[in-house]
Amino acid sequence: MPLIVCIAGLCFLAACAGIPEPDARDAEALYRAALLAYERKEDELAQKWLELLRTQHPTSPHADDALFLLAELRFRRGEYLMAAFHYQQLRQVFPQSPYARQALYKTGLAYEALSPPYDRDQEYTHKALQALAEFRQLYPSDSLLPEIERRIRQLRNKLAQREYSIAQLYRKLNSPESALIYYDALLEQYADTDFVELAYVGKIQVLIALQRWREAQQLIELYRRIFPDGRQRKVVEALAMNLNHERGATP
């Protein structure tokens, strides 16, 4: 029992001991020290030694290891913009690195983390989609593909929601022609999202309000063909009845 306690105490002391300063001339020593610091979550030390390794040993066998670990460190600390920068830099400088696949995936995750609510500027949402779509194209059989598809759908839904909300806003502002522009953008660019049926409903309503009967009727028929069991089917059928009433009441 005393021996077990002694061994446990030695292990605890070893874990708490500071990491010796590595020889800056030794790339292997720098990387091992940085990796140990990263594992212990001593981020400042890890970053210091990784940066030193990158600047003083840019052609060492651990150059891509250092860059990927630096990106991972930034990601873990929530510094997503810098993380994305380092992941992209790795793919540019070391395109054949075994980390290239993971770096592309994590680029998408970093930008996704930066993606704001739908009513804000969507620059990072587009960048996340670009990275994830590139991953899907380059690695079509990857085990991560189901997750990639799920994330892409969520991001595209956000962009579709933005278009829909702007269209609705223009309707409130009594600017139906402007609303149509955004409904059309949603229908053309985000037809695979959860907001497409709502866009059909909104556009039909606007066309009826503008007395563009023929276009409204054509859109109703198109909706019926595409969504025979759609969630907005009852609403669309009510609009069809309203359209017939409006047309009949118009001289």
C-alpha positions, 0 to 999 in steps of 0.5 A, spaced: 500 500 500 505 505 501 508 503 495 502 504 491 501 511 494 508 513 493 508 511 485 501 515 485 505 521 488 511 520 483 506 520 478 502 526 480 509 530 481 511 528 474 504 531 471 505 537 475 512 539 473 514 544 469 516 542 461 523 543 460 525 549 455 527 545 449 533 546 445 531 551 439 536 548 435 532 541 435 526 541 431 524 534 434 525 537 441 521 543 440 515 539 437 515 534 443 515 539 448 509 543 444 505 537 443 506 535 451 504 543 452 498 542 448 496 536 451 496 539 458 493 545 455 498 550 457 496 553 450 501 559 451 507 555 451 505 550 446 503 556 441 510 559 443 514 553 441 510 551 435 511 558 432 518 557 434 518 551 430 515 554 424 520 559 423 526 556 425 525 549 422 520 550 416 523 544 412 523 539 418 519 533 418 514 536 423 513 542 419 506 540 418 505 537 424 506 544 428 502 548 423 496 543 424 497 543 432 497 550 432 490 550 428 487 545 433 490 550 439 486 556 436 480 552 434 480 549 442 481 556 444 475 559 440 479 563 436 476 560 429 478 565 424 485 564 426 484 557 426 481 557 419 487 561 417 492 556 419 488 550 416 487 553 410 495 555 410 496 548 411 493 545 405 496 551 401 503 549 403 503 542 405 497 539 400 500 532 400 500 532 408 496 527 411 492 532 415 490 536 409 483 532 409 482 534 416 484 541 415 479 542 410 473 539 414 476 543 420 476 549 416 468 548 415 467 547 422 471 554 424 467 558 419 461 555 421 462 557 428 463 564 426 456 564 422 452 569 425 444 568 426 440 569 419 439 576 420 446 578 420 451 578 414 453 571 412 460 571 409 462 566 414 456 562 412 458 562 405 465 560 407 463 554 411 459 552 405 464 552 400 469 548 405 464 543 406 462 542 399 469 542 397 470 536 402 464 532 399 467 533 392 474 531 394 472 525 399 465 522 396 466 516 400 468 519 407 465 516 413 464 524 415 460 525 409 453 524 413 455 529 418 458 534 412 451 533 409 447 535 415 451 541 416 451 543 409 443 543 410 443 547 416 447 552 413 443 552 407 437 553 411 440 559 414 441 562 408 434 560 405 431 563 412 435 570 410 432 570 403 425 569 406 425 574 412 427 579 407 422 578 402 417 578 408 420 584 410 418 588 403 411 585 404 410 589 410 414 595 407 408 595 402 414 593 396 411 587 393 415 587 387 422 587 391 419 581 395 418 577 389 425 578 388 427 575 394 422 569 393 425 568 387 432 568 389 430 563 394 426 558 390 432 558 385 438 557 389 435 554 395 430 549 393 432 543 397 431 547 404 425 547 409 423 554 406 421 553 399 414 551 400 413 558 404 416 561 399 411 558 394 406 561 399 409 568 399 410 569 392 403 566 390 400 571 395 404 577 392 402 575 385 394 575 387 395 581 391 398 584 384 393 581 380 397 577 376 392 572 376 396 567 370 402 567 374 399 566 380 395 560 377 401 557 374 405 557 380 399 554 384 400 548 379 407 548 379 407 547 387 401 542 386 406 538 382 412 538 386 409 538 393 403 533 392 403 532 399 406 538 401 406 541 408 403 548 405 398 544 401 392 546 405 394 554 404 395 553 397 389 550 396 385 556 400 389 561 395 387 557 389 380 558 391 381 566 393 384 566 386 378 564 383 374 568 387 378 574 385 378 573 378 371 572 378 370 579 382 374 583 377 370 586 371 
